[in-house]
Amino acid sequence: MGNLLSFESLDDVNKERLTRDIFYSFVSLHNDHRESFEERIQSDHSSKTIHIDKVFRKDWFIRTGVSNDSTAISTFISDEFDDRVCADIIPGVTKIMGIAMDRLFGNFVANQSSTSTYVISVGRSGISRMDVNFFAYQFTSKKISEIATNLVAITVITSAPKLNELKRNDVSVISQMLCTADFADERRLAIRNKMWEIVQQKTSTYSDLHEVSGSEHRRNWKI
């Protein structure tokens, strides 16, 4: 999805200096934006979202010449997040990220645009929540656009969702969102059943621990 900004490929010293200045200014803007995004995600207690249990990873990428190309997005997801997104649901995750990027490229104000989305995914490591933020700067100067048409920063926070909050219908809706229209019913049901199995296992463990903790509390109270 887009390209890495290369300084070595520039044969003009002034152009290289300009490119570095642009890049470092963008990184500074992105750092402020990223910190705000991370703080907002980790303090989100909305009753309408699936809450975060623990944050495990924070990744960010900067690309230039980015367009809303589904093939490029799909390749980016499979290359960077293959441990968190199983192959079957890459098309579904690609569609969700593509919708977010439509908003990104259609909402520039003062050459800047940003948008966020999150997806509940299933991969080799189980069920995860991936919060994704896009922050973009679009260049209008002819001199600069010869070097880069845009810069896009992608921040991804991977966390474990609170599975004990999920009901069976929630899992059905999630699996439906992750599966594209060309999915056979058997494959979609297999993904849903696998996710529900993981939820039940985690919920059962949580209930057992809660019950043990409560028993110990009552026993100590009696003493």
Summary of the structure (lengths in Angstrom):
residues: 223
radius of gyration: 21.4
end to end distance: 62.9
largest distance: 80.4
contacts: 627
relative contact order: 0.15
helix: 52%
strand: 23%
